[in-house]
Amino acid sequence: MNSPRTSVQPSDLSAVLSERLFTQGSLPRYAPGVTLAAAIVVGGVLHLSGVASGLAAVAVVVLYAVAIYGWSLAVEGARKAKNRVVTTVVTAAFLLALLPLISVVITVVGNGVGRLDVEFFTYSMHGVVGEGGGVYHAIMGTLLITALATVISVPVGMLCAIYLVEYAKGKLGRAITFFVDVMTGIPSIVAGLFAYALFALIFGPGVRMGVMGAVALSVLMIPIVVRSTEEMLRLVPAELREAAYALAVPKWRTIVKVVLPTAGAGIATGVTLAIARVVGETAPLLVTVGITTGVNMNPFDDRMATLPVFAYRQFMSPGLPPEPAIDRAWTAALLLVAVVMLLNLVARLISRLFAPKARA
Amino acid sequence: MAKRIDVADLNIYYGETLAVQDVSMSIEPRSVTALIGPSGCGKSTFLRSLNRMHELIPKARVAGKVMVDGQDLYAPDVDPVAVRSQIGMVFQRPNPFPTMSIYDNVAAGIKLNAKRMRTSELDEIVERSLRQANLWDEVKDRLDKPGTGLSGGQQQRLCIARAIAVRPDVLLMDEPCSALDPISTQKIEDLITELKADYTIVIVTHNMQQAARVSDTTAFFNLRGIGQPGQLVEIGDTATIFSAPANKATEDYISGRFG
């Protein structure tokens, strides 16, 4: 009789033991399904009796959450009941976030697939009125301008990131980081107006060139490249730099030959995502590059067509009859979505294929 | 080409904080000097000040003299890169370059510095360094595979091969076995004993038996108190330090009565 527990009477003991079991009540596996079905039925009835479909969907989620909470609380206890409610909320939020994406893809594919023909890829809009025509000129324009923007932003952004990670100390570094953050938030139309103002100062007002668009896109791209490169460079272990220094490798060679190759895959992924981010920009190209109906392969002279501006133009001023132009706009939009998706896939591929491998 | 190191009144700082105070010692060529002492007493900091790696940490600085065969490492016109080409270093955690093959890792000191060299000559250096590091037989058939694919012990021997491929005069080792199993440790200790014939070796270790096994001279570092800088308490013949230390703190530390 050296502890209070041993003094419990035998009849109490079994009660105490039964409270300390590892097992507890649990809902049957079909419980969530049944509850959801019931909630949907109620929602359906609400909808039929005149409630708007969106509101009915919200009612289904709320009803399900309340019902499963009550049921689980009665059978399983408070912790599991809370778990079920939070699971419901997380799943509902996920579906809500997915909804616009799925809707956009379905709409764009549904409307755009009609004009996805050979003519669309091989013809420009030169002399086209009404049906037919293509986006060859816009594809070329987008490729050229985006490539130029990449050529401008990647060196600037990478060198800036290298400075920040490897050399910056104190105020200048912090100031640059701050302004890069500010740049990340610049509205794209402001970037466009900046490029327009810059070139108007040099070449006079009314100037239109592909390279202006590239400069505007660079303003948007540089902070993304700086940020992603910076993060990748910071991931390179300090031990690798020390290993190189200990071999009497100068700092700049250490950066070029050890740090950059180690971070290479990550940097390439970041650059690809930055391209994906700007390839669909419309506003800055609208004010700098404008639009044209014919092929212009010279980004240093006159207007060029680009896919986003093309889609915008075809939609805003379709002419008569409007249907062929609207169809072209949808297909251009589909093309843009596909390009962005492709760039994202390429980014994933790069990071998978070229990352330093741990195993032989 | 092993070199003698004489340290006089060395004070090592991190910003305003004095980390190691008034160290004076001599390190003999072709010998192994072990630095022992509790964590945070400045052994590694001292070691890193011997090839000017300490100053890579922002705001870190050193005052005092480190003479290597009569040249002051901290004289104003000394190029730290030139210093490091003669004083190599092996780190606590194996750190092969992940983008390079085993071969390229060993050749890194030469390739990264863009020294021009015939392939046959480079092959020879790589093979010699790997043989010296007792790694050649294990990797000779997969020299083109990534260095990070090796086991921890092999990686550490690869790092040693990399360090000796550039033929330094002094080899600094910062707890080279602390991340390794006893068998790999044994191999590296054997290697240290072999390398002693050609190099001046300074090794930081937390393993007293290791210090007793591999070193000729042992230096005991200690903190005077919490928040105080580390100091060199005692340096002497390893046999003497472990059998009849002059200082009470040394005796307490090596016999496990520390703290």
Interface residues (C-beta under 8 A of the other chain):
Chain A: K169 P237 E239 L240 R241 E242 A243 A244 Y245 A246 L247 A248 V249 P250 R253 T254 K257 V258 P261 T262 G264 P356 K357 A358 R359 A360
Chain B: N51 M53 L56 P58 V81 A82 V83 R84 S85 Q86 G88 M89 F91 R93 N95 P96 F97 P98 T99 A108 G109 K111 L112 N113 A114 R142 K145 P146 T148 G149 C159 R162 A163 V166
